[in-house]
Amino acid sequence: MRYRAVLALSAAALAASFTLAGCVVAPAQPVYAAPPGVAYVGPTYVSPGVGFVWAYHPRYGWGWHHPRYGWHRGWR
């Protein structure tokens, strides 16, 4: 009986340590929004990788954009 209490207490302490330690959460992606006067067009294929967001380009239209690598499929 005593060992069960110790086991339950240690399990609770372990769970509390994971809860209080925090966790890594991916940053929230911005909501897809069309600029005023532009029709929203949804993505036709999945995101090409981590960090890409669906965005509007004034000359080329809608596409996947990465802040470091630029537009997917060669848009500059």
N, C-alpha and C positions, 0 to 999 in steps of 0.2 A: 504494500500500500504506500509506504513511504517513497519507494522508487518511482512509482507512478506520479506522485506529486512533484518530485524533483524533475522528472522527465517533462511533465506538463509545464512547469515553471521555466525550464531551460528552453523549451520550444517557444513559449510566449516571449521570452527575452530575445531569442534569435529573430522572431518575426518582427518585434518592435525595433530591433536594430536595423533591419532592412527597411522598415517603414520610415524611420527617422533619418536614415542615411541619405535619402533622396534618390533620384533616378535621372537618367538622361532622357530628355524629351526633344524630339525634333521641332524646330521652329515652325510656327504656323505659316502655311502658304497663304499669300494674299488671295482674296476672292477675285475671280475673274470678273472684270467690269469693263464695259465698253466706254470709250470717251463719248462726250455729248455729240450726237448726230451720226454715230457709227453703229451699224448693226452688229450685234454679237454673233460670232460664228464659233461653235464649239469645236474642240479638238477632234481630228479625224483619226488620230493614232495615239498610242500611249506616250507618256513622257519619255524622252530619250535617255534620261538619267537623273541623278540626284542634283537638285539645285535649279533645274529648268522650270520656268513658270510660263503659263500661257499668257501671251501679251500681244498688244496691237502695235504694228509698225505702220507709220503714216504712208509709206510708199508701197510696201509689200502686203499689207494686211495682217491677218492673225497668224501666229506661229509660236514655236517654243523658243524661249530666250533664256540664256544663262548669263549672270552678271560678269563672269570672267571669260567665258568662251564665246559669247555672242549668240547669234541666231543659229538655230539648227538648220542643216541643209544649205548652208552657205549664205544666208542673208547677212548683209553687213550694215 
